[in-house]
């Protein structure tokens, strides 16, 4: 059974976390498919995605797309 994830920290109500879609993926799969992180960055950039962070110790990587939440207002609120 999976452990329930819990959000930590406080919301600054700036809207920054709602301006992009962030996807966590498996770093070793990216390297297996693309040969290196640099090659993966090039591949994803042609598809409008950014490989922004890598976490080798936990085998994770972070991809970002410029897709804002459809509930985000001009004032950066829901």
N, CA, C and O atoms as a Tripos MOL2 file, in Angstrom:
@<TRIPOS>MOLECULE
protein
  312   311    78     0     0
PROTEIN
NO_CHARGES

@<TRIPOS>ATOM
      1 N           0.8350   -1.1700    0.0000 N.3       1 UNK1
      2 CA          0.0000    0.0000    0.0000 C.3       1 UNK1
      3 C           0.8880    1.2440    0.0000 C.2       1 UNK1
      4 O           1.8570    1.3150    0.7560 O.2       1 UNK1
      5 N           0.5650    2.2140   -0.8360 N.am      2 UNK2
      6 CA          1.3540    3.4350   -0.9490 C.3       2 UNK2
      7 C           1.1050    4.3830    0.2050 C.2       2 UNK2
      8 O          -0.0120    4.5150    0.7060 O.2       2 UNK2
      9 N           2.1720    5.0310    0.6070 N.am      3 UNK3
     10 CA          2.0720    6.0400    1.6450 C.3       3 UNK3
     11 C           1.4510    7.3050    1.0450 C.2       3 UNK3
     12 O           1.8290    7.7300   -0.0460 O.2       3 UNK3
     13 N           0.5120    7.8920    1.7540 N.am      4 UNK4
     14 CA         -0.1490    9.0960    1.2760 C.3       4 UNK4
     15 C           0.8460   10.2560    1.2920 C.2       4 UNK4
     16 O           1.5240   10.4910    2.2930 O.2       4 UNK4
     17 N           0.9240   10.9800    0.1670 N.am      5 UNK5
     18 CA          1.8180   12.1350    0.0740 C.3       5 UNK5
     19 C           1.1730   13.3190    0.7760 C.2       5 UNK5
     20 O          -0.0470   13.4820    0.7750 O.2       5 UNK5
     21 N           2.0160   14.1300    1.3690 N.am      6 UNK6
     22 CA          1.5250   15.2790    2.1050 C.3       6 UNK6
     23 C           2.2810   16.5240    1.6630 C.2       6 UNK6
     24 O           3.5100   16.5140    1.5840 O.2       6 UNK6
     25 N           1.5530   17.5890    1.3790 N.am      7 UNK7
     26 CA          2.1480   18.8580    0.9880 C.3       7 UNK7
     27 C           2.7070   19.5530    2.2200 C.2       7 UNK7
     28 O           2.0690   19.5790    3.2720 O.2       7 UNK7
     29 N           3.9100   20.1180    2.0810 N.am      8 UNK8
     30 CA          4.5350   20.8070    3.2000 C.3       8 UNK8
     31 C           4.8350   22.2380    2.7920 C.2       8 UNK8
     32 O           4.9660   22.5380    1.6050 O.2       8 UNK8
     33 N           4.9440   23.1170    3.7710 N.am      9 UNK9
     34 CA          5.2290   24.5140    3.4970 C.3       9 UNK9
     35 C           3.9480   25.3230    3.4760 C.2       9 UNK9
     36 O           2.8570   24.8010    3.7040 O.2       9 UNK9
     37 N           4.1010   26.6010    3.1990 N.am     10 UNK10
     38 CA          2.9420   27.4770    3.1580 C.3      10 UNK10
     39 C           2.7990   28.0810    1.7780 C.2      10 UNK10
     40 O           3.7830   28.2410    1.0560 O.2      10 UNK10
     41 N           1.5960   28.4110    1.4160 N.am     11 UNK11
     42 CA          1.2980   29.0190    0.1240 C.3      11 UNK11
     43 C           1.5070   30.5290    0.2260 C.2      11 UNK11
     44 O           0.9690   31.1760    1.1230 O.2      11 UNK11
     45 N           2.2920   31.0850   -0.7010 N.am     12 UNK12
     46 CA          2.5250   32.5320   -0.7340 C.3      12 UNK12
     47 C           1.4780   33.2390   -1.5880 C.2      12 UNK12
     48 O           1.4840   34.4650   -1.6980 O.2      12 UNK12
     49 N           0.5810   32.4640   -2.1920 N.am     13 UNK13
     50 CA         -0.4870   32.9650   -3.0610 C.3      13 UNK13
     51 C           0.0560   33.8500   -4.1730 C.2      13 UNK13
     52 O          -0.5280   34.8830   -4.5010 O.2      13 UNK13
     53 N           1.1820   33.4330   -4.7510 N.am     14 UNK14
     54 CA          1.8000   34.1850   -5.8500 C.3      14 UNK14
     55 C           1.3780   33.6390   -7.2130 C.2      14 UNK14
     56 O           1.5270   34.3190   -8.2280 O.2      14 UNK14
     57 N           0.8530   32.4100   -7.2370 N.am     15 UNK15
     58 CA          0.4150   31.7980   -8.4830 C.3      15 UNK15
     59 C           1.5210   31.1430   -9.2830 C.2      15 UNK15
     60 O           1.2430   30.5490  -10.3250 O.2      15 UNK15
     61 N           2.7690   31.2270   -8.8360 N.am     16 UNK16
     62 CA          3.8870   30.6870   -9.6070 C.3      16 UNK16
     63 C           3.7810   29.1780   -9.8340 C.2      16 UNK16
     64 O           4.1080   28.6890  -10.9160 O.2      16 UNK16
     65 N           3.3320   28.4520   -8.8340 N.am     17 UNK17
     66 CA          3.2560   26.9980   -8.9850 C.3      17 UNK17
     67 C           2.1100   26.5840   -9.9110 C.2      17 UNK17
     68 O           2.0310   25.4220  -10.3110 O.2      17 UNK17
     69 N           1.2360   27.5070  -10.2510 N.am     18 UNK18
     70 CA          0.0890   27.2050  -11.1070 C.3      18 UNK18
     71 C           0.3170   27.6160  -12.5570 C.2      18 UNK18
     72 O          -0.5540   27.3950  -13.3990 O.2      18 UNK18
     73 N           1.4570   28.2020  -12.8650 N.am     19 UNK19
     74 CA          1.7340   28.6850  -14.2170 C.3      19 UNK19
     75 C           2.3800   27.6420  -15.1050 C.2      19 UNK19
     76 O           2.4750   27.8310  -16.3170 O.2      19 UNK19
     77 N           2.8280   26.5380  -14.5140 N.am     20 UNK20
     78 CA          3.4950   25.4870  -15.2670 C.3      20 UNK20
     79 C           2.9710   24.1380  -14.8230 C.2      20 UNK20
     80 O           2.5500   23.9590  -13.6800 O.2      20 UNK20
     81 N           3.0050   23.2000  -15.7400 N.am     21 UNK21
     82 CA          2.6950   21.8160  -15.4100 C.3      21 UNK21
     83 C           4.0280   21.1340  -15.1360 C.2      21 UNK21
     84 O           4.9350   21.1860  -15.9660 O.2      21 UNK21
     85 N           4.1500   20.5040  -13.9920 N.am     22 UNK22
     86 CA          5.3870   19.8280  -13.6150 C.3      22 UNK22
     87 C           5.1280   18.3290  -13.5070 C.2      22 UNK22
     88 O           4.1520   17.8830  -12.9050 O.2      22 UNK22
     89 N           6.0330   17.5750  -14.1080 N.am     23 UNK23
     90 CA          5.8910   16.1200  -14.1340 C.3      23 UNK23
     91 C           7.1610   15.5040  -13.5570 C.2      23 UNK23
     92 O           8.2650   15.8250  -13.9960 O.2      23 UNK23
     93 N           7.0040   14.6310  -12.5870 N.am     24 UNK24
     94 CA          8.1380   13.8950  -12.0410 C.3      24 UNK24
     95 C           8.2400   12.5760  -12.7990 C.2      24 UNK24
     96 O           7.2430   11.8830  -12.9980 O.2      24 UNK24
     97 N           9.4540   12.2400  -13.2170 N.am     25 UNK25
     98 CA          9.6600   11.0210  -13.9880 C.3      25 UNK25
     99 C          10.8960   10.2830  -13.4680 C.2      25 UNK25
    100 O          11.5790   10.7640  -12.5630 O.2      25 UNK25
    101 N          11.1730    9.1340  -14.0360 N.am     26 UNK26
    102 CA         12.2740    8.2770  -13.5870 C.3      26 UNK26
    103 C          13.5350    8.6220  -14.3890 C.2      26 UNK26
    104 O          13.5620    8.4640  -15.6100 O.2      26 UNK26
    105 N          14.5630    9.0860  -13.7030 N.am     27 UNK27
    106 CA         15.8020    9.5230  -14.3400 C.3      27 UNK27
    107 C          16.4800    8.3940  -15.1160 C.2      27 UNK27
    108 O          16.9330    8.6150  -16.2390 O.2      27 UNK27
    109 N          16.5600    7.2070  -14.5530 N.am     28 UNK28
    110 CA         17.2420    6.1010  -15.2430 C.3      28 UNK28
    111 C          16.5440    5.7350  -16.5490 C.2      28 UNK28
    112 O          17.2080    5.3080  -17.4940 O.2      28 UNK28
    113 N          15.2350    5.8880  -16.6280 N.am     29 UNK29
    114 CA         14.5110    5.6210  -17.8740 C.3      29 UNK29
    115 C          14.8570    6.6720  -18.9280 C.2      29 UNK29
    116 O          14.9950    6.3530  -20.1090 O.2      29 UNK29
    117 N          14.9940    7.9130  -18.4970 N.am     30 UNK30
    118 CA         15.3710    8.9790  -19.4230 C.3      30 UNK30
    119 C          16.7580    8.7040  -20.0010 C.2      30 UNK30
    120 O          16.9620    8.8140  -21.2100 O.2      30 UNK30
    121 N          17.6970    8.3510  -19.1500 N.am     31 UNK31
    122 CA         19.0610    8.0760  -19.6100 C.3      31 UNK31
    123 C          19.0830    6.8330  -20.4980 C.2      31 UNK31
    124 O          19.8020    6.7990  -21.4970 O.2      31 UNK31
    125 N          18.3130    5.8260  -20.1460 N.am     32 UNK32
    126 CA         18.2260    4.6010  -20.9480 C.3      32 UNK32
    127 C          17.6920    4.8980  -22.3500 C.2      32 UNK32
    128 O          18.1780    4.3430  -23.3350 O.2      32 UNK32
    129 N          16.6910    5.7730  -22.4340 N.am     33 UNK33
    130 CA         16.0620    6.0880  -23.7250 C.3      33 UNK33
    131 C          16.8320    7.1070  -24.5490 C.2      33 UNK33
    132 O          16.7640    7.0740  -25.7780 O.2      33 UNK33
    133 N          17.5610    8.0100  -23.9070 N.am     34 UNK34
    134 CA         18.2030    9.1070  -24.6290 C.3      34 UNK34
    135 C          19.7240    9.0920  -24.5720 C.2      34 UNK34
    136 O          20.3680    9.8600  -25.2870 O.2      34 UNK34
    137 N          20.3030    8.2520  -23.7550 N.am     35 UNK35
    138 CA         21.7500    8.1440  -23.6750 C.3      35 UNK35
    139 C          22.3940    9.0360  -22.6280 C.2      35 UNK35
    140 O          23.3680    8.6450  -21.9860 O.2      35 UNK35
    141 N          21.8510   10.2300  -22.4580 N.am     36 UNK36
    142 CA         22.3890   11.1510  -21.4550 C.3      36 UNK36
    143 C          21.3280   12.2020  -21.1240 C.2      36 UNK36
    144 O          20.3420   12.3630  -21.8420 O.2      36 UNK36
    145 N          21.5540   12.8990  -20.0390 N.am     37 UNK37
    146 CA         20.6350   13.9740  -19.6420 C.3      37 UNK37
    147 C          20.6880   15.0980  -20.6720 C.2      37 UNK37
    148 O          19.6550   15.6830  -20.9980 O.2      37 UNK37
    149 N          21.8790   15.4100  -21.1870 N.am     38 UNK38
    150 CA         22.0030   16.4760  -22.1860 C.3      38 UNK38
    151 C          21.2090   16.1470  -23.4540 C.2      38 UNK38
    152 O          20.5260   17.0140  -23.9990 O.2      38 UNK38
    153 N          21.2970   14.9110  -23.9200 N.am     39 UNK39
    154 CA         20.5300   14.5020  -25.1010 C.3      39 UNK39
    155 C          19.0240   14.5600  -24.8220 C.2      39 UNK39
    156 O          18.2390   14.9530  -25.6850 O.2      39 UNK39
    157 N          18.6370   14.1700  -23.6210 N.am     40 UNK40
    158 CA         17.2160   14.2290  -23.2440 C.3      40 UNK40
    159 C          16.7260   15.6710  -23.2290 C.2      40 UNK40
    160 O          15.6120   15.9490  -23.6730 O.2      40 UNK40
    161 N          17.5460   16.5930  -22.7240 N.am     41 UNK41
    162 CA         17.1560   18.0150  -22.7170 C.3      41 UNK41
    163 C          16.8870   18.5100  -24.1370 C.2      41 UNK41
    164 O          15.9130   19.2250  -24.3750 O.2      41 UNK41
    165 N          17.7440   18.1340  -25.0700 N.am     42 UNK42
    166 CA         17.5460   18.5200  -26.4650 C.3      42 UNK42
    167 C          16.2530   17.9100  -27.0010 C.2      42 UNK42
    168 O          15.4490   18.6120  -27.6150 O.2      42 UNK42
    169 N          16.0470   16.6250  -26.7790 N.am     43 UNK43
    170 CA         14.8450   15.9340  -27.2430 C.3      43 UNK43
    171 C          13.5760   16.6060  -26.7050 C.2      43 UNK43
    172 O          12.6520   16.8970  -27.4650 O.2      43 UNK43
    173 N          13.5380   16.8480  -25.4010 N.am     44 UNK44
    174 CA         12.3470   17.4480  -24.8050 C.3      44 UNK44
    175 C          12.1450   18.8910  -25.2520 C.2      44 UNK44
    176 O          11.0050   19.3360  -25.3850 O.2      44 UNK44
    177 N          13.2250   19.6270  -25.4860 N.am     45 UNK45
    178 CA         13.0860   21.0270  -25.9050 C.3      45 UNK45
    179 C          12.3760   21.1300  -27.2490 C.2      45 UNK45
    180 O          11.6430   22.0920  -27.4800 O.2      45 UNK45
    181 N          12.5750   20.1700  -28.1330 N.am     46 UNK46
    182 CA         11.8800   20.1720  -29.4140 C.3      46 UNK46
    183 C          10.4000   19.8670  -29.2610 C.2      46 UNK46
    184 O           9.6270   20.0580  -30.2000 O.2      46 UNK46
    185 N          10.0060   19.4030  -28.1090 N.am     47 UNK47
    186 CA          8.6080   19.0680  -27.8390 C.3      47 UNK47
    187 C           7.9480   20.0500  -26.8700 C.2      47 UNK47
    188 O           6.8600   19.7930  -26.3550 O.2      47 UNK47
    189 N           8.6220   21.1750  -26.6290 N.am     48 UNK48
    190 CA          8.0600   22.2140  -25.7780 C.3      48 UNK48
    191 C           8.1460   21.9160  -24.2930 C.2      48 UNK48
    192 O           7.4020   22.4850  -23.4940 O.2      48 UNK48
    193 N           9.0590   21.0180  -23.9230 N.am     49 UNK49
    194 CA          9.2200   20.6360  -22.5250 C.3      49 UNK49
    195 C          10.6360   20.9810  -22.0730 C.2      49 UNK49
    196 O          11.5520   21.0850  -22.8880 O.2      49 UNK49
    197 N          10.8000   21.1550  -20.7790 N.am     50 UNK50
    198 CA         12.1120   21.4000  -20.2060 C.3      50 UNK50
    199 C          12.4100   20.3390  -19.1450 C.2      50 UNK50
    200 O          11.5830   20.0540  -18.2790 O.2      50 UNK50
    201 N          13.5870   19.7740  -19.2310 N.am     51 UNK51
    202 CA         14.0890   18.8920  -18.1850 C.3      51 UNK51
    203 C          14.8420   19.8070  -17.2290 C.2      51 UNK51
    204 O          15.9870   20.1760  -17.4910 O.2      51 UNK51
    205 N          14.2010   20.1750  -16.1180 N.am     52 UNK52
    206 CA         14.7220   21.2470  -15.2770 C.3      52 UNK52
    207 C          15.5840   20.7750  -14.1170 C.2      52 UNK52
    208 O          16.5450   21.4550  -13.7590 O.2      52 UNK52
    209 N          15.2760   19.6560  -13.5340 N.am     53 UNK53
    210 CA         16.0160   19.1750  -12.3590 C.3      53 UNK53
    211 C          16.2430   17.6790  -12.4790 C.2      53 UNK53
    212 O          15.4160   16.9530  -13.0310 O.2      53 UNK53
    213 N          17.3740   17.2300  -11.9550 N.am     54 UNK54
    214 CA         17.6180   15.7910  -11.8440 C.3      54 UNK54
    215 C          18.0230   15.4980  -10.4080 C.2      54 UNK54
    216 O          18.7150   16.2860   -9.7650 O.2      54 UNK54
    217 N          17.5800   14.3560   -9.9260 N.am     55 UNK55
    218 CA         17.8660   13.9090   -8.5630 C.3      55 UNK55
    219 C          18.3890   12.4710   -8.6290 C.2      55 UNK55
    220 O          17.6410   11.5270   -8.3770 O.2      55 UNK55
    221 N          19.6720   12.3020   -8.9670 N.am     56 UNK56
    222 CA         20.2310   10.9550   -9.1250 C.3      56 UNK56
    223 C          20.0900   10.0750   -7.8870 C.2      56 UNK56
    224 O          19.8870    8.8680   -8.0150 O.2      56 UNK56
    225 N          20.1900   10.6440   -6.7120 N.am     57 UNK57
    226 CA         20.1270    9.8500   -5.4810 C.3      57 UNK57
    227 C          18.7910    9.1330   -5.3200 C.2      57 UNK57
    228 O          18.7270    8.0710   -4.7010 O.2      57 UNK57
    229 N          17.7320    9.7040   -5.8710 N.am     58 UNK58
    230 CA         16.4080    9.0710   -5.7670 C.3      58 UNK58
    231 C          15.8530    8.6760   -7.1370 C.2      58 UNK58
    232 O          14.6810    8.3180   -7.2490 O.2      58 UNK58
    233 N          16.7040    8.7390   -8.1980 N.am     59 UNK59
    234 CA         16.3490    8.3130   -9.5460 C.3      59 UNK59
    235 C          15.1130    9.0440  -10.0810 C.2      59 UNK59
    236 O          14.2040    8.4190  -10.6270 O.2      59 UNK59
    237 N          15.0880   10.3550   -9.9230 N.am     60 UNK60
    238 CA         13.9580   11.1590  -10.3890 C.3      60 UNK60
    239 C          14.4490   12.3470  -11.1990 C.2      60 UNK60
    240 O          15.5810   12.8030  -11.0360 O.2      60 UNK60
    241 N          13.5820   12.8410  -12.0740 N.am     61 UNK61
    242 CA         13.8380   14.0440  -12.8570 C.3      61 UNK61
    243 C          12.5380   14.8280  -12.9400 C.2      61 UNK61
    244 O          11.4520   14.2670  -12.7970 O.2      61 UNK61
    245 N          12.6580   16.1250  -13.1720 N.am     62 UNK62
    246 CA         11.4960   16.9930  -13.2340 C.3      62 UNK62
    247 C          11.3910   17.5960  -14.6300 C.2      62 UNK62
    248 O          12.3360   18.2120  -15.1240 O.2      62 UNK62
    249 N          10.2360   17.4140  -15.2590 N.am     63 UNK63
    250 CA          9.9320   18.0200  -16.5490 C.3      63 UNK63
    251 C           8.9240   19.1280  -16.3360 C.2      63 UNK63
    252 O           8.0540   19.0180  -15.4720 O.2      63 UNK63
    253 N           9.0310   20.2080  -17.1220 N.am     64 UNK64
    254 CA          8.0820   21.3160  -17.0280 C.3      64 UNK64
    255 C           7.5440   21.6630  -18.4060 C.2      64 UNK64
    256 O           8.2550   21.5960  -19.4080 O.2      64 UNK64
    257 N           6.2740   22.0350  -18.4300 N.am     65 UNK65
    258 CA          5.6140   22.5350  -19.6300 C.3      65 UNK65
    259 C           4.9260   23.8380  -19.2620 C.2      65 UNK65
    260 O           4.4170   23.9830  -18.1510 O.2      65 UNK65
    261 N           4.9090   24.7820  -20.1860 N.am     66 UNK66
    262 CA          4.2430   26.0620  -19.9330 C.3      66 UNK66
    263 C           2.7470   25.9280  -20.1840 C.2      66 UNK66
    264 O           2.2160   26.4440  -21.1680 O.2      66 UNK66
    265 N           2.0840   25.2290  -19.2790 N.am     67 UNK67
    266 CA          0.6370   25.0420  -19.3480 C.3      67 UNK67
    267 C           0.0760   25.4840  -18.0090 C.2      67 UNK67
    268 O           0.2020   24.7600  -17.0210 O.2      67 UNK67
    269 N          -0.5440   26.6640  -17.9550 N.am     68 UNK68
    270 CA         -1.0810   27.1360  -16.6800 C.3      68 UNK68
    271 C          -2.3820   26.4280  -16.3170 C.2      68 UNK68
    272 O          -3.0820   25.8950  -17.1780 O.2      68 UNK68
    273 N          -2.6830   26.4360  -15.0420 N.am     69 UNK69
    274 CA         -3.9490   25.9000  -14.5580 C.3      69 UNK69
    275 C          -5.0770   26.7160  -15.1600 C.2      69 UNK69
    276 O          -4.9790   27.9410  -15.2260 O.2      69 UNK69
    277 N          -6.1360   26.0740  -15.5980 N.am     70 UNK70
    278 CA         -7.2450   26.8020  -16.2170 C.3      70 UNK70
    279 C          -8.0810   27.5860  -15.1820 C.2      70 UNK70
    280 O          -8.9720   28.3480  -15.5580 O.2      70 UNK70
    281 N          -7.7970   27.4010  -13.9040 N.am     71 UNK71
    282 CA         -8.4920   28.1420  -12.8490 C.3      71 UNK71
    283 C          -7.7100   29.3850  -12.4140 C.2      71 UNK71
    284 O          -8.1980   30.1610  -11.5930 O.2      71 UNK71
    285 N          -6.4970   29.5850  -12.9570 N.am     72 UNK72
    286 CA         -5.6580   30.7020  -12.5480 C.3      72 UNK72
    287 C          -6.1620   32.0080  -13.1620 C.2      72 UNK72
    288 O          -6.3190   32.1120  -14.3790 O.2      72 UNK72
    289 N          -6.4130   32.9980  -12.3110 N.am     73 UNK73
    290 CA         -6.9110   34.2940  -12.7790 C.3      73 UNK73
    291 C          -5.7490   35.2460  -13.0490 C.2      73 UNK73
    292 O          -4.5980   34.9140  -12.7650 O.2      73 UNK73
    293 N          -6.0370   36.4130  -13.5880 N.am     74 UNK74
    294 CA         -5.0170   37.4320  -13.8570 C.3      74 UNK74
    295 C          -4.3670   37.9180  -12.5630 C.2      74 UNK74
    296 O          -3.2430   38.4200  -12.5810 O.2      74 UNK74
    297 N          -5.0750   37.7690  -11.4380 N.am     75 UNK75
    298 CA         -4.5410   38.1670  -10.1400 C.3      75 UNK75
    299 C          -3.7700   37.0380   -9.4620 C.2      75 UNK75
    300 O          -3.4220   37.1420   -8.2850 O.2      75 UNK75
    301 N          -3.5020   35.9650  -10.1970 N.am     76 UNK76
    302 CA         -2.7810   34.7890   -9.6890 C.3      76 UNK76
    303 C          -3.5090   34.0940   -8.5490 C.2      76 UNK76
    304 O          -2.8730   33.5850   -7.6260 O.2      76 UNK76
    305 N          -4.8120   34.0660   -8.6030 N.am     77 UNK77
    306 CA         -5.6220   33.3400   -7.6350 C.3      77 UNK77
    307 C          -6.5120   32.3570   -8.3890 C.2      77 UNK77
    308 O          -6.6340   32.4280   -9.6120 O.2      77 UNK77
    309 N          -7.1210   31.4590   -7.6620 N.am     78 UNK78
    310 CA         -8.0380   30.4950   -8.2810 C.3      78 UNK78
    311 C          -9.3630   31.1720   -8.6110 C.2      78 UNK78
    312 O         -10.2710   30.5290   -9.1390 O.2      78 UNK78
@<TRIPOS>BOND
     1     1     2 1
     2     2     3 1
     3     3     4 2
     4     3     5 am
     5     5     6 1
     6     6     7 1
     7     7     8 2
     8     7     9 am
     9     9    10 1
    10    10    11 1
    11    11    12 2
    12    11    13 am
    13    13    14 1
    14    14    15 1
    15    15    16 2
    16    15    17 am
    17    17    18 1
    18    18    19 1
    19    19    20 2
    20    19    21 am
    21    21    22 1
    22    22    23 1
    23    23    24 2
    24    23    25 am
    25    25    26 1
    26    26    27 1
    27    27    28 2
    28    27    29 am
    29    29    30 1
    30    30    31 1
    31    31    32 2
    32    31    33 am
    33    33    34 1
    34    34    35 1
    35    35    36 2
    36    35    37 am
    37    37    38 1
    38    38    39 1
    39    39    40 2
    40    39    41 am
    41    41    42 1
    42    42    43 1
    43    43    44 2
    44    43    45 am
    45    45    46 1
    46    46    47 1
    47    47    48 2
    48    47    49 am
    49    49    50 1
    50    50    51 1
    51    51    52 2
    52    51    53 am
    53    53    54 1
    54    54    55 1
    55    55    56 2
    56    55    57 am
    57    57    58 1
    58    58    59 1
    59    59    60 2
    60    59    61 am
    61    61    62 1
    62    62    63 1
    63    63    64 2
    64    63    65 am
    65    65    66 1
    66    66    67 1
    67    67    68 2
    68    67    69 am
    69    69    70 1
    70    70    71 1
    71    71    72 2
    72    71    73 am
    73    73    74 1
    74    74    75 1
    75    75    76 2
    76    75    77 am
    77    77    78 1
    78    78    79 1
    79    79    80 2
    80    79    81 am
    81    81    82 1
    82    82    83 1
    83    83    84 2
    84    83    85 am
    85    85    86 1
    86    86    87 1
    87    87    88 2
    88    87    89 am
    89    89    90 1
    90    90    91 1
    91    91    92 2
    92    91    93 am
    93    93    94 1
    94    94    95 1
    95    95    96 2
    96    95    97 am
    97    97    98 1
    98    98    99 1
    99    99   100 2
   100    99   101 am
   101   101   102 1
   102   102   103 1
   103   103   104 2
   104   103   105 am
   105   105   106 1
   106   106   107 1
   107   107   108 2
   108   107   109 am
   109   109   110 1
   110   110   111 1
   111   111   112 2
   112   111   113 am
   113   113   114 1
   114   114   115 1
   115   115   116 2
   116   115   117 am
   117   117   118 1
   118   118   119 1
   119   119   120 2
   120   119   121 am
   121   121   122 1
   122   122   123 1
   123   123   124 2
   124   123   125 am
   125   125   126 1
   126   126   127 1
   127   127   128 2
   128   127   129 am
   129   129   130 1
   130   130   131 1
   131   131   132 2
   132   131   133 am
   133   133   134 1
   134   134   135 1
   135   135   136 2
   136   135   137 am
   137   137   138 1
   138   138   139 1
   139   139   140 2
   140   139   141 am
   141   141   142 1
   142   142   143 1
   143   143   144 2
   144   143   145 am
   145   145   146 1
   146   146   147 1
   147   147   148 2
   148   147   149 am
   149   149   150 1
   150   150   151 1
   151   151   152 2
   152   151   153 am
   153   153   154 1
   154   154   155 1
   155   155   156 2
   156   155   157 am
   157   157   158 1
   158   158   159 1
   159   159   160 2
   160   159   161 am
   161   161   162 1
   162   162   163 1
   163   163   164 2
   164   163   165 am
   165   165   166 1
   166   166   167 1
   167   167   168 2
   168   167   169 am
   169   169   170 1
   170   170   171 1
   171   171   172 2
   172   171   173 am
   173   173   174 1
   174   174   175 1
   175   175   176 2
   176   175   177 am
   177   177   178 1
   178   178   179 1
   179   179   180 2
   180   179   181 am
   181   181   182 1
   182   182   183 1
   183   183   184 2
   184   183   185 am
   185   185   186 1
   186   186   187 1
   187   187   188 2
   188   187   189 am
   189   189   190 1
   190   190   191 1
   191   191   192 2
   192   191   193 am
   193   193   194 1
   194   194   195 1
   195   195   196 2
   196   195   197 am
   197   197   198 1
   198   198   199 1
   199   199   200 2
   200   199   201 am
   201   201   202 1
   202   202   203 1
   203   203   204 2
   204   203   205 am
   205   205   206 1
   206   206   207 1
   207   207   208 2
   208   207   209 am
   209   209   210 1
   210   210   211 1
   211   211   212 2
   212   211   213 am
   213   213   214 1
   214   214   215 1
   215   215   216 2
   216   215   217 am
   217   217   218 1
   218   218   219 1
   219   219   220 2
   220   219   221 am
   221   221   222 1
   222   222   223 1
   223   223   224 2
   224   223   225 am
   225   225   226 1
   226   226   227 1
   227   227   228 2
   228   227   229 am
   229   229   230 1
   230   230   231 1
   231   231   232 2
   232   231   233 am
   233   233   234 1
   234   234   235 1
   235   235   236 2
   236   235   237 am
   237   237   238 1
   238   238   239 1
   239   239   240 2
   240   239   241 am
   241   241   242 1
   242   242   243 1
   243   243   244 2
   244   243   245 am
   245   245   246 1
   246   246   247 1
   247   247   248 2
   248   247   249 am
   249   249   250 1
   250   250   251 1
   251   251   252 2
   252   251   253 am
   253   253   254 1
   254   254   255 1
   255   255   256 2
   256   255   257 am
   257   257   258 1
   258   258   259 1
   259   259   260 2
   260   259   261 am
   261   261   262 1
   262   262   263 1
   263   263   264 2
   264   263   265 am
   265   265   266 1
   266   266   267 1
   267   267   268 2
   268   267   269 am
   269   269   270 1
   270   270   271 1
   271   271   272 2
   272   271   273 am
   273   273   274 1
   274   274   275 1
   275   275   276 2
   276   275   277 am
   277   277   278 1
   278   278   279 1
   279   279   280 2
   280   279   281 am
   281   281   282 1
   282   282   283 1
   283   283   284 2
   284   283   285 am
   285   285   286 1
   286   286   287 1
   287   287   288 2
   288   287   289 am
   289   289   290 1
   290   290   291 1
   291   291   292 2
   292   291   293 am
   293   293   294 1
   294   294   295 1
   295   295   296 2
   296   295   297 am
   297   297   298 1
   298   298   299 1
   299   299   300 2
   300   299   301 am
   301   301   302 1
   302   302   303 1
   303   303   304 2
   304   303   305 am
   305   305   306 1
   306   306   307 1
   307   307   308 2
   308   307   309 am
   309   309   310 1
   310   310   311 1
   311   311   312 2
@<TRIPOS>SUBSTRUCTURE
     1 UNK1         2 RESIDUE 1 A UNK
     2 UNK2         6 RESIDUE 1 A UNK
     3 UNK3        10 RESIDUE 1 A UNK
     4 UNK4        14 RESIDUE 1 A UNK
     5 UNK5        18 RESIDUE 1 A UNK
     6 UNK6        22 RESIDUE 1 A UNK
     7 UNK7        26 RESIDUE 1 A UNK
     8 UNK8        30 RESIDUE 1 A UNK
     9 UNK9        34 RESIDUE 1 A UNK
    10 UNK10       38 RESIDUE 1 A UNK
    11 UNK11       42 RESIDUE 1 A UNK
    12 UNK12       46 RESIDUE 1 A UNK
    13 UNK13       50 RESIDUE 1 A UNK
    14 UNK14       54 RESIDUE 1 A UNK
    15 UNK15       58 RESIDUE 1 A UNK
    16 UNK16       62 RESIDUE 1 A UNK
    17 UNK17       66 RESIDUE 1 A UNK
    18 UNK18       70 RESIDUE 1 A UNK
    19 UNK19       74 RESIDUE 1 A UNK
    20 UNK20       78 RESIDUE 1 A UNK
    21 UNK21       82 RESIDUE 1 A UNK
    22 UNK22       86 RESIDUE 1 A UNK
    23 UNK23       90 RESIDUE 1 A UNK
    24 UNK24       94 RESIDUE 1 A UNK
    25 UNK25       98 RESIDUE 1 A UNK
    26 UNK26      102 RESIDUE 1 A UNK
    27 UNK27      106 RESIDUE 1 A UNK
    28 UNK28      110 RESIDUE 1 A UNK
    29 UNK29      114 RESIDUE 1 A UNK
    30 UNK30      118 RESIDUE 1 A UNK
    31 UNK31      122 RESIDUE 1 A UNK
    32 UNK32      126 RESIDUE 1 A UNK
    33 UNK33      130 RESIDUE 1 A UNK
    34 UNK34      134 RESIDUE 1 A UNK
    35 UNK35      138 RESIDUE 1 A UNK
    36 UNK36      142 RESIDUE 1 A UNK
    37 UNK37      146 RESIDUE 1 A UNK
    38 UNK38      150 RESIDUE 1 A UNK
    39 UNK39      154 RESIDUE 1 A UNK
    40 UNK40      158 RESIDUE 1 A UNK
    41 UNK41      162 RESIDUE 1 A UNK
    42 UNK42      166 RESIDUE 1 A UNK
    43 UNK43      170 RESIDUE 1 A UNK
    44 UNK44      174 RESIDUE 1 A UNK
    45 UNK45      178 RESIDUE 1 A UNK
    46 UNK46      182 RESIDUE 1 A UNK
    47 UNK47      186 RESIDUE 1 A UNK
    48 UNK48      190 RESIDUE 1 A UNK
    49 UNK49      194 RESIDUE 1 A UNK
    50 UNK50      198 RESIDUE 1 A UNK
    51 UNK51      202 RESIDUE 1 A UNK
    52 UNK52      206 RESIDUE 1 A UNK
    53 UNK53      210 RESIDUE 1 A UNK
    54 UNK54      214 RESIDUE 1 A UNK
    55 UNK55      218 RESIDUE 1 A UNK
    56 UNK56      222 RESIDUE 1 A UNK
    57 UNK57      226 RESIDUE 1 A UNK
    58 UNK58      230 RESIDUE 1 A UNK
    59 UNK59      234 RESIDUE 1 A UNK
    60 UNK60      238 RESIDUE 1 A UNK
    61 UNK61      242 RESIDUE 1 A UNK
    62 UNK62      246 RESIDUE 1 A UNK
    63 UNK63      250 RESIDUE 1 A UNK
    64 UNK64      254 RESIDUE 1 A UNK
    65 UNK65      258 RESIDUE 1 A UNK
    66 UNK66      262 RESIDUE 1 A UNK
    67 UNK67      266 RESIDUE 1 A UNK
    68 UNK68      270 RESIDUE 1 A UNK
    69 UNK69      274 RESIDUE 1 A UNK
    70 UNK70      278 RESIDUE 1 A UNK
    71 UNK71      282 RESIDUE 1 A UNK
    72 UNK72      286 RESIDUE 1 A UNK
    73 UNK73      290 RESIDUE 1 A UNK
    74 UNK74      294 RESIDUE 1 A UNK
    75 UNK75      298 RESIDUE 1 A UNK
    76 UNK76      302 RESIDUE 1 A UNK
    77 UNK77      306 RESIDUE 1 A UNK
    78 UNK78      310 RESIDUE 1 A UNK
